[in-house]
Amino acid sequence: MNASPSQPHPAEWPEARELRDTEERGLPAGRHALHKEHLMAQIRDDIRNTGTPAPTPVRQRNPFLRRTILLPAAACALAGAVAGGFALYGDNSGDGTTPLATGPALTTPLGTVDAKGGPQLLDRISLAAAEASGPTVRDGQFVYIASKVANTYPRTVDDRTTVVSQELHDRQVWQSRDGKDGWLIEQGETGDEGITLAGKYASSSAYDSLAKLPTTPDALLKQINQDVEKNRDKEVPHDQAAFVALGDLLTESYPPAKLTAAIYRAAARIPGVVTVDDAVDATGRHGIAVARLNEQDGRRTEWIFDKKSLEFLGERSVQVKPDESGVFKVGTVTFTSAITQRAVVDGNKQLPSRAG
């Protein structure tokens, strides 16, 4: 949150060197390079040739799905796929970006799991969400979302592999009501001016699309399951993909209150959803988490909520079982995010404080 990122960033990364020096978990080298280069080459060319991605016809993408569902996890981490299906690795190619510092891998205590607590907590969260006032987005307005994010990934240099985490950094996204226009500014990743999210990077998870989704839990989950089965990478278990897809509707979007309540009730119907008594978002806020373990890679996706208000704070992915490659140790935070502000503004790149 299959944010999202952050899942989940454009890079200078010279192709030959980076394909040799950076490796990801669990994917054969040939497929790894294919997925990574297909995605990264397109973004690099856009940035270097024009400064912003070249306008192209809008690609219709299912609003439920981000790259962590559509592609294997290893390729997504390399592409920096953060919530919302679009993210870019930093570079210093002369376009104003500065590489983010990397340091020791982020780690966390795992927290205590209640295997039966998920549905009860989600029911409480759903009731709280239904009572909240949802956004109203008029024609010409944009949804603005500010967050803090960081990714963790393995880097192999001279046959030595280490796991490093990005420096926690700011991410700002603007998205038009219809999803055909927008802007991204990510510290250390896009340059100070940012890049357009129009054209080929247009989003179909915008407010208009969300407003058309079912607001009854069973109907919403049925649609999620249909779309996930049709589009997910088969390496991702179906129920995990559905849970991540629901989470993506909570991150870089601003769903109406009725839909938000339905998302939580739909998630309660997915097998394997649990609670974690203590989880920490990217800004250090402690909360309680609704979570689900991906048995394939040993990672747990956690949606983090304030323990008192039950407000959604952010999400993270935590390695809770040893992965087959042995690269990620138990307790490693492989992705973390925290929403710091959501607002509706009157123009692209406008900040809420300046909204009229």
Protein Blocks (a to p, Z undefined) as FASTA:
>chain_A
ZZhijnbcadfkifklmmmmpccehiafklmmmmmmmmmmmmmmmmmmnopacddddddd
dfkbcfklmpcfklmmmnopaehhiacddddehnopacddddddddddebjadfklmmmm
mmmmmmmmmmpccddddehiacdddddddddddddeehiacddddddddddddddfkopa
ccdddehklojnopafehjlpcfkbfklmmmpcfbfklmmmmmmmmmmmmmcfklcfklm
mmmmmmmmmmmgcddfklmmmmmmmmmmpghiacdfbdcdfkopacdddddddfknopac
dddddfklopafbdcdddfbdcfklmacghiafbdcddfbdcddfbehiafklpZZ
